[in-house]
Amino acid sequence: MTSLRKLGSSDLEVFPLALGGNVFGWTADQDTSFAVLDAYTAAGGNFVDTADSYSAWVDGNSGGESETLIGKWLAARDNRDDVVLATKVSQHPEYPGLSAANIKAAADASLRRLGTDHIDLYYTHFDKPEVPVEEIIGALDELVRAGKVRHIAASNISAERLAASLEFSDREGLARYVALQPHYNLVSRDTYEGALRDLAERAGLAAVPYYALASGFLTGKYRPGATVDSPRAGGAAKHLESERGQRVLAVLDEIAEAHGAPVATVALAWLAAQPTVAAPIASARTVEQLPALLGVAELTLTEDETARLTEASA
């Protein structure tokens, strides 16, 4: 049985891989989404990540499609208490921003779509510096006190704004961020390492990195001359053009071969071993893509392997 990880200072315990819900209602239809969720939870997974805006960018979608599918799945499986459910506010076309009124309205809309009375982890999706942290934290605290949200977290926020938020929470005795969702992976380290990670470490926050596999580049399927059928192929392929990307792939290949493991598993294992990281996020649009992601729960890299990847990705 895979041991769960404590999420920062919260009482939440999560599987070491968060299942990304961005594909549900986009590249995965309802049947496929249900199958992926079933396979993830059957393997011991309990941490599902989505956002109210997924997937508003798709023609014909209006946002909330992922939450709606997850809500239907939770109802069909009657397993709400077995799942740590994370969603986000600020980017839904009908509920943009982080004003107090919008946070509360968006949370109610998310609860309706998810078919639940509480969200386990509620993120501010993109910080809005024009809104005072006092207003944002105050609104989130009201949701916690009302029992609609168990814990709060932040994604895409500067170290300065995060520090101000934590200071206000501590000073006023209000709900306090317990986790961060940064852009972080082997080919994008400066998006988290530095002031933001240092603050997270000091404050006891857990990191739940997104783009953990660099839009698929760190699965190893992007190689010179290879054509990949994926909506994110362009973003992933650009890493092939960099010297660092090629160095990282070479070391990933060597370590993957030594362990008899997929390249993606090794990339996730490096991330899971980094300070503050509780669980990387990765999504699967088919059940067949899941085993390479779930493998992170069983693979522990040696200190030497971790160091080699850290050096290659510098």
Secondary structure in CASP SS format (residue, H / E / C, confidence):
PFRMAT SS
TARGET T0000
AUTHOR 0000-0000-0000
METHOD secondary structure of the structure
MODEL  1
M C 1.00
T C 1.00
S C 1.00
L C 1.00
R E 1.00
K E 1.00
L C 1.00
G C 1.00
S C 1.00
S C 1.00
D C 1.00
L C 1.00
E E 1.00
V E 1.00
F C 1.00
P C 1.00
L C 1.00
A E 1.00
L E 1.00
G E 1.00
G C 1.00
N C 1.00
V C 1.00
F E 1.00
G C 1.00
W C 1.00
T C 1.00
A E 1.00
D C 1.00
Q H 1.00
D H 1.00
T H 1.00
S H 1.00
F H 1.00
A H 1.00
V H 1.00
L H 1.00
D H 1.00
A H 1.00
Y H 1.00
T H 1.00
A H 1.00
A C 1.00
G C 1.00
G C 1.00
N C 1.00
F E 1.00
V E 1.00
D E 1.00
T C 1.00
A C 1.00
D C 1.00
S C 1.00
Y C 1.00
S C 1.00
A C 1.00
W C 1.00
V C 1.00
D C 1.00
G C 1.00
N C 1.00
S C 1.00
G C 1.00
G C 1.00
E H 1.00
S H 1.00
E H 1.00
T H 1.00
L H 1.00
I H 1.00
G H 1.00
K H 1.00
W H 1.00
L H 1.00
A H 1.00
A H 1.00
R H 1.00
D C 1.00
N C 1.00
R H 1.00
D H 1.00
D H 1.00
V C 1.00
V E 1.00
L E 1.00
A E 1.00
T E 1.00
K E 1.00
V E 1.00
S E 1.00
Q E 1.00
H E 1.00
P C 1.00
E C 1.00
Y E 1.00
P E 1.00
G C 1.00
L C 1.00
S C 1.00
A H 1.00
A H 1.00
N H 1.00
I H 1.00
K H 1.00
A H 1.00
A H 1.00
A H 1.00
D H 1.00
A H 1.00
S H 1.00
L H 1.00
R H 1.00
R H 1.00
L H 1.00
G C 1.00
T C 1.00
D C 1.00
H C 1.00
I E 1.00
D E 1.00
L E 1.00
Y E 1.00
Y E 1.00
T E 1.00
H C 1.00
F C 1.00
D C 1.00
K C 1.00
P C 1.00
E C 1.00
V C 1.00
P C 1.00
V H 1.00
E H 1.00
E H 1.00
I H 1.00
I H 1.00
G H 1.00
A H 1.00
L H 1.00
D H 1.00
E H 1.00
L H 1.00
V H 1.00
R H 1.00
A C 1.00
G C 1.00
K C 1.00
V E 1.00
R E 1.00
H E 1.00
I E 1.00
A E 1.00
A E 1.00
S E 1.00
N C 1.00
I C 1.00
S C 1.00
A H 1.00
E H 1.00
R H 1.00
L H 1.00
A H 1.00
A H 1.00
S H 1.00
L H 1.00
E H 1.00
F H 1.00
S H 1.00
D H 1.00
R H 1.00
E H 1.00
G C 1.00
L C 1.00
A C 1.00
R C 1.00
Y E 1.00
V E 1.00
A E 1.00
L E 1.00
Q E 1.00
P C 1.00
H E 1.00
Y C 1.00
N E 1.00
L C 1.00
V C 1.00
S E 1.00
R C 1.00
D C 1.00
T C 1.00
Y C 1.00
E C 1.00
G C 1.00
A H 1.00
L H 1.00
R H 1.00
D H 1.00
L H 1.00
A H 1.00
E H 1.00
R H 1.00
A H 1.00
G C 1.00
L C 1.00
A E 1.00
A E 1.00
V C 1.00
P C 1.00
Y E 1.00
Y C 1.00
A C 1.00
L C 1.00
A H 1.00
S H 1.00
G H 1.00
F H 1.00
L H 1.00
T H 1.00
G C 1.00
K C 1.00
Y C 1.00
R C 1.00
P C 1.00
G C 1.00
A C 1.00
T C 1.00
V C 1.00
D C 1.00
S C 1.00
P C 1.00
R C 1.00
A H 1.00
G H 1.00
G H 1.00
A H 1.00
A H 1.00
K H 1.00
H H 1.00
L H 1.00
E H 1.00
S C 1.00
E H 1.00
R H 1.00
G H 1.00
Q H 1.00
R H 1.00
V H 1.00
L H 1.00
A H 1.00
V H 1.00
L H 1.00
D H 1.00
E H 1.00
I H 1.00
A H 1.00
E H 1.00
A H 1.00
H H 1.00
G C 1.00
A C 1.00
P C 1.00
V H 1.00
A H 1.00
T H 1.00
V H 1.00
A H 1.00
L H 1.00
A H 1.00
W H 1.00
L H 1.00
A H 1.00
A C 1.00
Q C 1.00
P C 1.00
T C 1.00
V E 1.00
A C 1.00
A C 1.00
P C 1.00
I E 1.00
A E 1.00
S C 1.00
A C 1.00
R C 1.00
T C 1.00
V H 1.00
E H 1.00
Q H 1.00
L H 1.00
P H 1.00
A H 1.00
L H 1.00
L H 1.00
G H 1.00
V H 1.00
A H 1.00
E C 1.00
L C 1.00
T C 1.00
L C 1.00
T C 1.00
E H 1.00
D H 1.00
E H 1.00
T H 1.00
A H 1.00
R H 1.00
L H 1.00
T H 1.00
E H 1.00
A H 1.00
S C 1.00
A C 1.00
END
